[in-house]
Amino acid sequence: MAKYDLIIIGGGPAGYAATVSALEAGMKVAVIEKERIGGVCVNFGCIPTKALLRFAALKKEGQDISYKDAVKQAERIADERSRSVIKLLESLGGRIISGKAVKVETGKVTVDSGEVIEGTNILIATGSAARKLPIAEYDDTHIITSKEALEMDSVPGNAVVVGTGATGIELATVWSRFGSSVTVLEMLPNIMGFDDSEISSEAVNAYEEQGIIIKTEVTVTEVKKAGEKVSVKYTDAAGQHEIITDRVLVAAGIIPVTEGMGLEELGMDIQRGSIQIDNNMRTNIEGIYAAGDVTGKMALAYVSSKQGKNAVAAMLGKPCDPIDYMMTPRCIFSAIEGSFVGPTEKQAKAMGLNVVAKKVPVVSFNGNYVGNISGIAKIVADAGSNKALGISIMGPDAADYIAAPALMISNGSGLSEVADVIRSGR
């Protein structure tokens, strides 16, 4: 029976970041991965999606590029990233085990091959999977999740996307720019996580100027095949409606992957599908840690990586750099981007804070404009001290803007100082 200092289940951002940290610290490490090293982010999410967004932008600028070629290039980029991670882990002396962890116990993990591996520490970094809605009859061709969407080498003539989170709005942008007629259905009043109706409305208008129809405050009641088409039924304030379309992408969020490893039998504290952890990534089971999407904290690759590194530090008895999730910038990349740091006005009020909010126009870095604006930012500040607490930005370049305000807010800058930076485009 092989014995390691650390067994990592999952080779995504949390898993491979932890592996590098552990190997560099002299630990003997084994990584168990059931699909491809790099996880969803590298292979089926962040990396290929951002590549497709770039090719879609080039298409919009008039360059002659087919969707099939764009997909091939995106797959090549993702494959190169995955292979580079494998090469790094192996060069440092890590062992990569292709397989699925089917049983986790204190001090050991059983793989579906039958191999049992012993380890002083175990890190669960199994990530997340697309949330599947019971009202949708998935067939991996016409009614799909983002994983299938990224594997297809053609865009539909017309499509419906359910959800305006990162996955939904990004792929809606890609398909639209490659010639698809796209309708997006959103259950909430606002899109992309904005809690301000004016900013959300501006974003909706901006998308519709680019040919993407967005309907908010709708409830999708049925998604099923109708011959070679797909029938999507939904309700809103006006009543019941049906759309007949070529393809439906259901992008209704993600769920942590915790099943099939015997965690409940082990007594793992799992709440609302997520493994519960302390600030050092420890679970309630001695010697077992968790990091990444499986913890339900923030589904961001850089947060997962930081959690993985912190877990290793805790195993080695070293101090961890605590993660302030509220003050971690988060972005949605698409034709109209969204970026956020700190509490929104609604969140701040829910926290019992007395706040003021100010909206300022965003000056585009790159001369990108939608209608008569390049974007809007909403800054939330303490009503007494005027200290900035958070900011939400909407516009073509919103993701480019978030770094400076995030640093300023962390350093205690006032509302007017942050507003000046946004207005000036610095």
C-alpha positions in Angstrom: 0.0 0.0 0.0 1.5 3.3 -1.1 2.0 5.9 1.6 2.1 9.7 1.1 2.3 12.9 3.1 -0.7 14.2 1.2 -3.4 12.7 -1.0 -5.2 15.3 -3.2 -8.5 14.3 -4.7 -9.0 16.5 -7.8 -6.5 18.1 -10.1 -8.2 21.5 -10.7 -6.9 24.9 -9.5 -7.2 24.0 -5.8 -5.7 20.6 -6.3 -2.7 21.5 -8.5 -1.9 24.7 -6.5 -1.8 22.6 -3.4 0.3 20.0 -5.1 2.9 22.5 -6.1 3.1 24.0 -2.6 3.3 20.6 -1.0 6.0 19.3 -3.3 8.1 22.4 -3.0 7.9 22.0 0.8 9.3 18.5 0.4 6.1 16.5 0.9 5.3 13.3 -0.9 2.1 13.9 -2.9 -0.3 11.9 -4.9 -3.1 13.5 -7.0 -6.2 11.5 -8.0 -8.0 13.0 -11.1 -11.0 11.3 -12.7 -10.9 13.4 -16.0 -8.2 15.8 -16.9 -5.6 17.7 -14.9 -6.6 21.3 -14.7 -10.1 20.6 -13.8 -13.2 22.3 -15.1 -11.5 25.7 -15.3 -8.7 24.7 -17.6 -10.5 22.1 -19.7 -14.2 22.9 -19.8 -14.7 26.4 -18.4 -12.6 29.5 -17.8 -9.8 28.9 -20.3 -11.7 27.7 -23.4 -14.5 30.1 -22.7 -12.2 33.1 -22.6 -10.4 31.9 -25.8 -13.8 31.7 -27.5 -14.7 35.2 -26.3 -11.5 36.5 -27.8 -12.2 34.8 -31.2 -15.8 36.1 -31.0 -14.4 39.6 -30.6 -12.2 39.2 -33.6 -15.2 37.9 -35.6 -17.1 41.0 -34.6 -14.2 43.2 -35.8 -14.5 41.6 -39.2 -11.9 38.9 -39.2 -12.6 35.8 -41.2 -12.7 33.0 -38.6 -15.1 30.1 -38.4 -16.7 28.8 -35.2 -15.2 25.4 -35.9 -11.7 26.8 -36.1 -12.3 28.9 -33.0 -13.4 25.8 -31.0 -10.3 23.9 -32.3 -8.0 26.7 -31.1 -9.8 26.9 -27.8 -9.3 23.2 -27.3 -5.7 23.4 -28.2 -5.1 26.2 -25.7 -6.9 24.2 -23.0 -4.9 21.1 -23.8 -1.6 23.0 -23.7 -2.5 24.4 -20.3 -3.5 20.9 -19.0 -0.3 19.3 -20.3 1.9 22.1 -18.8 0.3 21.5 -15.4 1.0 17.8 -15.7 4.6 18.5 -16.7 5.1 20.8 -13.7 3.6 18.4 -11.2 5.6 15.5 -12.5 8.8 17.5 -12.7 8.5 18.3 -9.0 8.0 14.6 -8.2 4.3 14.3 -7.8 2.4 11.2 -8.7 -0.8 11.6 -10.8 -3.3 8.8 -10.5 -6.0 8.6 -13.3 -9.1 7.4 -11.6 -12.0 8.2 -9.2 -11.8 8.3 -5.5 -14.6 6.0 -4.4 -14.0 5.9 -0.6 -12.4 8.4 1.7 -11.4 7.3 5.2 -9.2 8.8 7.8 -5.7 8.3 6.5 -6.5 6.5 3.3 -8.4 6.7 0.0 -9.6 3.9 -2.3 -9.5 4.5 -6.0 -12.0 2.9 -8.5 -9.1 0.7 -9.8 -9.1 -1.0 -6.4 -5.8 0.7 -5.3 -5.8 1.8 -1.7 -3.5 4.8 -0.9 -2.5 5.8 2.6 -1.8 9.5 3.5 -1.1 11.5 6.5 -3.2 14.3 5.1 -6.1 14.3 2.6 -7.3 17.3 0.6 -10.7 17.1 -1.1 -10.6 19.4 -4.1 -13.3 17.7 -6.3 -14.7 21.0 -7.6 -18.2 21.4 -8.9 -20.5 20.4 -11.7 -23.3 22.1 -13.7 -26.6 22.2 -11.8 -29.2 20.3 -13.8 -32.8 21.4 -13.6 -35.4 18.7 -13.2 -37.7 20.5 -15.8 -35.1 20.1 -18.6 -34.8 16.8 -20.6 -31.0 16.9 -21.3 -29.8 15.0 -24.3 -26.2 16.3 -24.7 -27.0 17.7 -28.2 -30.0 20.0 -28.1 -30.5 20.5 -24.4 -27.1 20.9 -22.9 -24.8 22.2 -20.1 -21.7 24.3 -20.7 -19.5 21.3 -21.0 -21.3 20.0 -24.1 -21.6 23.6 -25.4 -17.8 23.9 -25.5 -17.4 20.5 -27.3 -19.7 21.5 -30.2 -18.1 22.9 -33.4 -21.1 24.8 -34.7 -23.4 27.5 -33.4 -27.2 27.0 -33.6 -29.3 29.2 -35.9 -31.1 30.3 -32.8 -30.7 29.4 -29.1 -32.1 29.9 -25.7 -29.8 30.4 -22.7 -31.2 29.9 -19.2 -29.2 32.0 -16.7 -27.2 35.2 -16.8 -24.3 34.1 -14.6 -20.8 34.0 -16.0 -21.3 30.8 -18.1 -24.6 31.8 -19.5 -23.9 35.4 -20.5 -20.4 34.5 -21.8 -21.5 31.7 -24.1 -24.6 33.8 -25.2 -22.1 36.5 -26.3 -19.9 33.9 -28.2 -22.9 32.3 -30.0 -24.4 35.7 -30.9 -21.2 37.1 -32.4 -20.8 34.0 -34.5 -24.3 34.5 -36.0 -26.8 32.8 -33.6 -30.0 34.5 -32.6 -29.9 34.2 -28.8 -32.6 34.7 -26.1 -31.5 34.7 -22.5 -34.0 33.8 -19.7 -33.3 35.0 -16.2 -35.3 34.2 -13.1 -34.1 37.2 -11.1 -35.1 40.9 -11.6 -31.5 41.8 -12.5 -28.8 40.1 -14.5 -25.2 39.2 -13.9 -25.4 39.5 -10.1 -26.2 43.3 -10.2 -28.5 44.3 -7.3 -29.2 47.8 -8.8 -32.1 47.8 -11.3 -30.8 50.8 -13.2 -27.4 49.3 -13.8 -29.0 45.9 -14.7 -31.4 47.7 -17.1 -28.5 49.5 -18.8 -26.8 46.1 -19.2 -29.9 44.5 -20.7 -30.3 47.4 -23.1 -26.6 47.2 -24.1 -26.9 43.4 -24.8 -30.1 44.0 -26.8 -28.3 46.6 -28.9 -25.9 43.8 -29.8 -28.7 41.5 -30.8 -29.1 39.4 -27.6 -32.6 39.4 -26.2 -32.8 39.2 -22.4 -36.0 38.5 -20.4 -35.9 38.8 -16.6 -38.2 37.7 -13.9 -39.3 34.6 -15.7 -39.8 31.1 -14.5 -38.8 28.3 -16.9 -41.3 25.5 -16.5 -40.3 23.0 -19.2 -37.5 22.3 -21.6 -38.0 19.3 -23.9 -37.4 18.1 -27.5 -40.0 19.0 -30.1 -38.9 16.9 -33.1 -35.6 18.3 -34.2 -36.2 21.5 -32.2 -36.5 22.3 -28.6 -39.6 23.7 -26.8 -39.0 26.1 -23.9 -41.9 27.1 -21.8 -41.8 29.9 -19.3 -44.1 32.2 -17.3 -43.7 35.9 -16.5 -46.1 38.6 -15.3 -47.9 38.6 -18.6 -48.6 34.8 -18.5 -47.3 31.7 -20.2 -45.0 31.6 -23.2 -43.3 29.1 -25.5 -40.1 29.5 -27.6 -39.2 26.9 -30.2 -35.5 26.9 -30.8 -32.6 24.9 -32.1 -30.6 24.5 -28.9 -30.9 25.3 -25.2 -28.0 25.9 -22.9 -29.0 25.5 -19.2 -26.5 27.6 -17.2 -28.3 27.6 -13.9 -25.3 27.6 -11.6 -23.1 24.9 -10.2 -23.2 22.3 -7.4 -20.2 21.0 -5.3 -19.1 17.4 -6.1 -19.3 15.5 -2.9 -21.1 12.3 -3.7 -19.7 8.8 -4.4 -16.7 9.1 -1.9 -18.4 7.9 1.3 -18.2 11.3 2.9 -21.5 11.1 4.7 -20.7 7.7 6.1 -17.4 9.2 7.3 -19.4 11.9 9.2 -18.2 14.8 7.1 -20.0 18.1 7.8 -21.7 18.8 4.5 -24.3 21.6 4.5 -26.3 22.7 1.4 -24.1 20.4 -0.6 -20.8 22.1 0.5 -18.1 20.7 2.7 -17.7 23.0 5.7 -14.2 24.3 6.5 -12.6 26.6 9.0 -10.2 29.4 8.1 -7.4 26.9 7.6 -9.4 24.7 5.2 -9.8 22.0 7.9 -13.0 19.9 7.8 -14.5 18.4 10.9 -12.5 15.2 10.3 -9.0 15.1 11.6 -6.4 15.1 8.9 -8.9 15.9 6.1 -9.0 19.3 4.4 -11.1 20.8 1.6 -10.5 23.6 -1.0 -12.1 25.0 -4.1 -15.7 24.9 -5.4 -16.5 21.9 -3.2 -16.4 24.3 -0.1 -19.1 26.5 -1.6 -17.2 29.7 -0.8 -16.4 31.4 -4.2 -16.3 29.6 -7.5 -13.2 31.4 -8.8 -10.0 29.7 -9.9 -7.8 32.1 -8.0 -9.7 31.7 -4.8 -9.5 27.9 -5.2 -5.7 28.1 -5.7 -5.4 30.3 -2.6 -7.4 27.9 -0.6 -5.3 25.0 -1.8 -2.1 26.8 -0.7 -3.6 27.7 2.6 -4.5 24.1 3.3 -0.9 23.0 2.7 0.4 25.7 5.0 -2.0 24.5 7.7 -0.8 20.9 7.3 2.8 22.1 7.8 1.9 24.2 10.8 2.6 27.5 9.1 0.4 30.6 9.4 -2.2 31.0 6.7 -3.0 34.2 4.9 -6.7 34.4 5.6 -9.1 35.0 2.6 -11.5 37.8 2.8 -14.1 36.5 0.4 -16.2 39.7 0.5 -13.2 41.7 -0.6 -12.1 39.4 -3.3 -12.7 40.9 -6.8 -15.0 38.9 -9.1 -15.7 39.4 -12.8 -17.9 38.3 -15.6 -16.3 38.5 -19.0 -18.5 39.1 -22.0 -19.6 41.8 -24.5 -20.8 43.8 -21.5 -18.8 42.9 -18.4 -19.6 43.0 -14.7 -17.0 43.3 -11.9 -17.6 43.5 -8.2 -15.6 43.9 -4.9 -17.0 44.4 -1.4 -20.6 44.4 -0.4 -23.3 45.7 -2.8 -25.8 48.2 -1.4 -28.3 45.5 -0.7 -25.7 43.3 1.0 -24.4 46.2 3.2 -27.9 47.0 4.4 -28.6 43.4 5.1 -25.5 43.4 7.3 -27.0 46.3 9.3 -24.7 49.0 7.9 -25.8 52.6 7.4 -24.6 53.3 3.8 -24.8 55.7 1.0 -24.4 54.8 -2.7 -23.2 56.9 -5.6 -23.3 56.1 -9.3 -20.6 57.4 -11.7 -20.0 57.0 -15.4 -17.1 54.8 -16.5 -14.7 56.1 -19.1 -13.7 53.3 -21.4 -10.0 52.4 -21.5 -10.2 51.1 -25.0 -12.8 53.4 -26.5 -15.5 50.8 -26.2 -19.0 52.3 -26.1 -22.5 50.8 -25.9 -25.1 53.4 -26.9 -24.0 56.6 -25.4 -22.2 55.2 -22.4 -19.1 53.1 -21.8 -20.3 51.9 -18.4 -21.6 52.7 -15.0 -20.1 52.1 -11.5 -22.0 52.1 -8.2 -19.9 52.8 -5.1 -21.2 51.9 -1.7 -19.8 53.8 1.3 -20.3 54.2 5.0 -22.7 57.0 5.6 -20.8 58.4 8.6 -17.2 58.2 7.5 -17.8 58.2 3.8 -15.2 55.3 3.6 -15.8 53.3 0.5 -16.9 49.7 1.2 -17.7 48.2 -2.2 -18.2 48.8 -5.9 -20.1 47.2 -8.8 -19.1 48.1 -12.3 -20.9 47.5 -15.6 -19.5 48.1 -19.1 -17.4 46.7 -21.9 -14.2 47.1 -19.9 -15.5 46.5 -16.4 -13.1 43.7 -15.6 -10.2 46.0 -16.4 -11.4 48.5 -13.8 -11.8 46.5 -10.7 -8.1 46.2 -9.5 -7.6 49.8 -8.6 -10.9 50.3 -6.7 -10.3 47.0 -4.9 -6.9 48.2 -3.7 -8.2 51.6 -2.7 -11.2 50.2 -0.8 -8.8 47.8 1.0 -6.6 50.7 2.0 -9.5 52.8 3.4 -10.1 55.3 0.6 -13.1 57.5 0.6 -16.1 57.4 -1.8 -15.0 60.6 -3.7 -11.4 59.2 -4.2 -12.7 56.0 -5.7 -15.2 58.0 -7.8 -12.5 60.2 -9.2 -10.4 57.2 -10.3 -13.4 55.7 -12.1 -14.3 59.0 -13.8 -10.8 59.6 -15.0 -10.4 56.1 -16.4 -7.0 55.7 -14.6 
